[in-house]
């Protein structure tokens, strides 16, 4: 089966709003609704889970009801302390409801990336069915520098080798759980995203071509850009 896990566990108010940014409106609808609609439009996805902070679960349930989505395709799961713990809470719910199957895959996606395209989602599914792990990336446009002290340039990596990570990140669920269980505590502490589980172990993560519009909304400027995209 094919599952999607939309990570919406944050409660940050860096944008200065009275609610987490995934619930703010762009183009007349909450960001999380735009994101959810993109995944609901792909019939190949059997069930979609939203990983939400416990304080916002009821609010999310009310949104789902307001927009009259099919409740049989959507599950709401309590989010964890960070992105990866939310992903594994979602996987626990999948295993509880559907059992553990060797061919199951999960697309993991940031709730505040509402402009993910159908093409990106389908390409992730196709790649994950062939490989154990894939992620969505775009080529770096600007020159990237590395600094070990934050004050001076240590070196300038070749831009042709630099990519910017987006989501979805998609995995064979059984392999993902096996890799995570093999990590030491120190390795787990260094994780920056779910694909890092594989790179730490020297396992390949296949590249799916992203899109420059597949932005992550993190600040006020992003919100303004997203509102423009949503209206055009």
Secondary structure, 3 states (H helix, E strand, C coil): CEEEEEEECCCCCCCCCCCCHHHCEECCEEHHHHHHHHHHCCCCCCEEEEEECHHHHHHHHHHHHHCCCCHHHEEEEECCCCHHHHHHHHHHHHHHHHCCCCCCEEEEEECCCCCCCHHHHHHHHHHHHHCCEEEEEEECCCCCCECCCCCCCCECCCHHHCEEEEEEEEEEHHHHHHHHHHCCHHHHHCCCCCCHHHHHCCCCCEEEECCCCCCCCCCHHHHHHHHHHHHC
